[in-house]
Amino acid sequence: MSSTGYATANHSTFTLTIDGMTCGHCVQAVTKALVGVQGVGVRSVVVGNAEITAPDGLTVARAMASLEEAGYSARVSETPGESDSRAGCCG
């Protein structure tokens, strides 16, 4: 699967809540970090969250580690769209 965001039959969709995103630059940085993770498809990225496709939880964990390396903390959302942007922008 490519990083274009199109899921295959073996991929599930996950919504990540991403702390610290407050602007368009953050959206670009998060998108770049996610696209670089093998197996992750990026469906959408907006301030505060991202919707990705991945084959398993290990791949989601790698996506979250990539976001941490980019200066953001992330968690799988229980409720789509939940966000906490208390951390600073653009790291």
C-alpha positions in Angstrom: 0.0 0.0 0.0 1.2 3.5 -0.8 1.1 6.4 1.6 -1.8 8.0 -0.4 -4.3 7.0 2.2 -6.1 4.3 0.3 -6.7 1.3 2.5 -6.5 -2.3 1.4 -8.7 -5.1 2.7 -6.1 -5.9 5.4 -5.9 -2.3 6.8 -8.0 -0.7 9.5 -8.6 3.0 10.0 -7.3 4.7 13.1 -7.8 8.3 14.4 -4.9 9.8 16.2 -5.2 12.7 18.6 -2.0 14.7 18.2 -1.0 17.2 20.9 0.9 20.4 20.0 -0.6 21.0 16.5 -1.8 24.6 16.2 -1.1 25.7 12.6 -0.7 24.8 8.9 3.0 24.2 9.4 2.2 21.6 12.1 -0.2 19.9 9.7 2.6 19.7 7.1 5.1 18.3 9.6 2.7 15.7 10.9 1.8 14.6 7.4 5.5 14.3 6.4 6.2 12.2 9.6 3.3 9.9 8.9 4.0 9.4 5.2 7.5 8.3 6.1 6.2 5.2 8.0 6.0 2.1 5.9 2.6 0.6 6.0 0.8 3.8 7.0 -1.7 5.4 4.7 -2.6 9.0 5.5 -6.3 9.7 5.0 -6.4 13.2 6.5 -4.5 15.5 8.8 -6.0 18.5 10.4 -5.0 20.5 13.5 -5.3 18.2 16.4 -5.7 14.9 14.7 -5.0 12.6 11.8 -6.8 9.7 10.3 -4.6 6.9 9.1 -4.8 3.4 7.8 -2.5 0.6 9.0 -2.5 -3.2 9.0 -1.9 -3.6 12.8 -1.2 -1.9 16.1 2.5 -2.3 15.7 2.4 -0.1 12.6 0.3 2.5 14.5 2.9 2.5 17.3 5.6 3.2 14.7 3.5 6.1 13.4 3.2 7.5 16.9 6.9 7.1 17.4 7.6 9.0 14.2 5.3 11.8 15.4 7.2 11.9 18.7 10.5 12.2 16.8 8.9 15.2 15.0 8.0 16.8 18.3 4.4 15.8 18.8 2.7 13.4 21.1 -0.1 11.2 19.8 -2.6 8.7 21.1 -5.3 6.6 19.4 -8.5 8.5 19.9 -11.5 6.9 21.7 -13.7 9.6 20.2 -13.0 10.9 16.7 -11.9 14.5 16.8 -10.9 14.7 20.5 -8.0 17.1 20.8 -5.8 18.6 23.4 -3.5 21.3 22.1 -1.9 22.5 25.3 1.6 21.8 24.1 3.5 24.5 22.2 3.4 24.8 18.4 6.2 24.0 16.0 8.4 22.4 18.6 
